Amino acid sequence: MVARANLGGMTDDAVLLTVEDGVATVTLNRPDERNALAEPTAARLVERFETVADSDARCVVLRGEGSAFCAGGDIGAMVDGIERDVPVADRTGFVSAIQDAVKTVHDCRLPVVAAIDGPAFGAGAGLALACDIQLASPDAKIGFGLRRVGLAVDSGVSYFLPRIVGPNKAKELVFTGELLDADDARELGLFTRLFEADSFEDGVENLVETIAEGPTVALSQAKQLVDRGAGSTFEAALDRETAAQGLAFATADHEEGTTALMEQRSPEFEGR
């Protein structure tokens, strides 16, 4: 890929953003802290995704710098709260910040791909599951064991996890705090695809490029339909599909796709 933009001069920032050839890459950049989500980091993540919404990106990749995807919440803030006897109501501020970040990732109108090349733990696991697709290397791991610090689950885990693995397996993973390796997570559907170490970067790039070259409006509508489908009636799903197709019918990409099919060539979508 040839770089198009580096937004905001974020070399020393906790969350980096670049946009290249229609692909926005958001990178958690606290490798010394294993990309833990301190409150300012979570707020910065929200800002980066808001910037993506105003860019010409057609797909988003979320990844972590260094050896971890995201080690979870800021343990230092927890310890500080206990040592200073901060009121419980005040201690939950950083939880709310992380919840906002996870919600922002989940609600992004574009397809969001998690590139997981290390552990995703606690809030980091929730952040990974908030993405639409989870691509993993052999070094990837995922765990939901906030029991280790005497806490329940957050970061959307209670929503995402049972929908993927079922409620009983979700409870087992939470109750035991088991850290799943890449193979086990792939088998459970927590990772959608597992690459070999030497093909991980190419595999991520190829899949992301395929998405970014697609009919952006149609894919965004499809994302919303699938997200809402699980909690919907069949009739309501059909109604939403009809409305979504009405929007897609009006796009230049639909015209291009139909014309390309008739001309027996590959379509060249422009995301319009």
C-alpha positions, 0 to 999 in steps of 0.5 A: 500500500502507498500511504495517502495520509497520516492524520494528526501527527501522532508519532508519540501518541497512545493511539495512532491513525493512518489512512492508506488506499481506503483502509484506516489503521488504528493502532494502540501504541502503548507497547510498554504497558501492553496497550492497556486502556488507560482512561485517556487512551480510551478517549483517544480511541474514540477520537480516532474512530470519529476521525475515521468517520470523516475520512474516505476510509472504506474499512478499518483495521484495529491492532496493537503495537508490540507484543500484545493486542490489548492487555485490558484496563489500567491496573495502575488506576485500580491500584491507585484508587484502592491506595488513595481510598477513592470513592467507588463511584469515582473509580468507575470513571475509567470503566465508563471511558472504556465502555464508550470506546468499545461502543464506538468501535462496535457502532462504526458504520464501516467494517472493522477488522481486529488484527490480533498478534498477541494477547487480548485480555479483559477489556482488550478481549471485549475490544477485539470482539467489538470488531466485525472480524477477528484475524489472529496469528499463532501468538494471539490469545484471548481471555476474560478472567477479570476474576483475577482482580476480583471484578465482573466482566465489562467492555461488552463481554456479557453481550458479545461472548454468549452470542459467539460461544453460547451462555454456558461456555461464556460462563465457564470462560469467565468463571475460570479466567482461562486464557485461550490460545489461538487454536482454541479461540478459533475453534470456538469462533472467537477468532474468525481466521488464524494465519501462520506466523509468516503469513499473518501480515499478508493475510490481514492485508489481503482480506482487508483490501478485499473488503475495502475494494467492495461496495461500501454502502452495501457492506455497511448496510449488511453489517447493520442488518447482521448486527440487528438480526439476532435480536429481531423477528423474521418479519422485522429483519425482512423489512430492514433488508428491503429498506437497506436494498433500497439504499443500495439500489441508489448507489453508483456501486450497484450500477457498476456491479450490475454493468460489470456482471453483464459485461462479464468483467470484475467490478471496480467499486468506488465506495459510492 
